[in-house]
Amino acid sequence: MTERKKPVGQPDKRRAIMAGALALFARDGYTRAGLDAIAVEAGVSNRTIYNHFTDKAELFQAVMQESTQRVADTMVDIIDRHLTKVIDLQSDLIDFGLAWLGVLTSDLAPHFALIRQINAEIEHIPPAALKLWQETGPGRTRRELAERLRRIAERGDLTIDDPARAAGHLMLLLSADNLTDRADLHNEDALRKMVTAGVSTFLYGYAERTAVGGRAAADGS
């Protein structure tokens, strides 16, 4: 006897809409992604979408909020895992950087495709969605990273006047090469070289000479 499928409930419909919308917004951008195409991607009717969302702008903001929250939670967990109890500053920062960039090729990759689309058409994005993304995504992770760097500085391993600026520098340096060649994210050796170079540059500017083994020799002193 064939088992009958359970009817799909409202929460499942909403999840399907959100997943379909994320896929379309990430692929086509906010302007080009239409509700008809999102309905097809989600396997629902247009009416079902309107049962949950007033319009495309509201759907986009909901997708941004959920996706950004998920990514930020993951990033904060990486910060906590690698930078709460630092034993070897250089090694721990490299491990942190590898985990940080590893998120870009994880199951969270559609979020970063969405962000690239936002940057490409930022003038068309609803301001409320942009503000939400900045506050709950990049803003939150930068604040968390800044707080960990501040604590490391208090221990004496870093010299930091502005933790938020230092956090920004570290985030940029970790992925400096990635800005021109995203293929390196799938090359383990290239990724480690990129992260190691970024960490070394960061430490050259911020680390105390006694905090990183071998730095004095490398400096020739």
Secondary structure as GFF3:
##gff-version 3
##sequence-region A 1 221
A	DSSP	alpha_helix	10	32	.	.	.	ID=ss1
A	DSSP	alpha_helix	35	42	.	.	.	ID=ss2
A	DSSP	alpha_helix	46	52	.	.	.	ID=ss3
A	DSSP	alpha_helix	56	83	.	.	.	ID=ss4
A	DSSP	alpha_helix	89	102	.	.	.	ID=ss5
A	DSSP	three_ten_helix	103	105	.	.	.	ID=ss6
A	DSSP	alpha_helix	109	120	.	.	.	ID=ss7
A	DSSP	three_ten_helix	122	124	.	.	.	ID=ss8
A	DSSP	alpha_helix	127	136	.	.	.	ID=ss9
A	DSSP	alpha_helix	138	155	.	.	.	ID=ss10
A	DSSP	alpha_helix	163	174	.	.	.	ID=ss11
A	DSSP	three_ten_helix	177	179	.	.	.	ID=ss12
A	DSSP	three_ten_helix	182	186	.	.	.	ID=ss13
A	DSSP	alpha_helix	188	206	.	.	.	ID=ss14
A	DSSP	alpha_helix	215	218	.	.	.	ID=ss15
###
